[in-house]
Amino acid sequence: MPRKQQRIKDSDKKRQKIVERLQAKVDKPKDVTLRDFILSVKSKIEEVLEAGYSYEEIAETFKLEGVEVAATTIKTYMADSRSNKTSGKKSKNQPDTPAESDLPMESDTEADEEES
């Protein structure tokens, strides 16, 4: 037997409240990792570096806005992003694929089949 559909009383007010709550979720700023935050302003950091400023001065600018970060961290994240972009390397957070030496050799699989 089909289930009876639920009836919602005062649906216009409830709909409006739900829309407001959902919009508040959309409007809420999202937290990001420090790496993602730094990389989101990467082009501006590069511009400032080219203008002759140091990583220490850049880190101080971050601290003025309440983002505690060491100059070496900024430098590392910037270097990692450059090397990943130019060489196609994976970041440190991505799992490594097995080295060729870790993969079974054809002779290994044949030996396994003979043992079976």
Contacts in CASP RR format, 6 or more apart in sequence:
PFRMAT RR
TARGET T0000
AUTHOR 0000-0000-0000
METHOD contacts of the structure
MODEL  1
MPRKQQRIKDSDKKRQKIVERLQAKVDKPKDVTLRDFILSVKSKIEEVLE
AGYSYEEIAETFKLEGVEVAATTIKTYMADSRSNKTSGKKSKNQPDTPAE
SDLPMESDTEADEEES
8 14 0 8 1.000
32 40 0 8 1.000
34 67 0 8 1.000
34 69 0 8 1.000
34 73 0 8 1.000
34 77 0 8 1.000
35 77 0 8 1.000
37 67 0 8 1.000
38 45 0 8 1.000
38 69 0 8 1.000
38 73 0 8 1.000
38 74 0 8 1.000
38 77 0 8 1.000
38 78 0 8 1.000
39 77 0 8 1.000
39 81 0 8 1.000
42 78 0 8 1.000
42 81 0 8 1.000
45 58 0 8 1.000
45 74 0 8 1.000
45 78 0 8 1.000
46 78 0 8 1.000
48 57 0 8 1.000
48 58 0 8 1.000
49 55 0 8 1.000
49 58 0 8 1.000
54 71 0 8 1.000
55 71 0 8 1.000
55 72 0 8 1.000
55 74 0 8 1.000
55 75 0 8 1.000
56 71 0 8 1.000
58 71 0 8 1.000
58 74 0 8 1.000
59 69 0 8 1.000
59 70 0 8 1.000
59 71 0 8 1.000
59 73 0 8 1.000
59 74 0 8 1.000
62 68 0 8 1.000
62 69 0 8 1.000
62 74 0 8 1.000
63 69 0 8 1.000
80 91 0 8 1.000
80 92 0 8 1.000
83 89 0 8 1.000
84 90 0 8 1.000
84 91 0 8 1.000
90 96 0 8 1.000
END
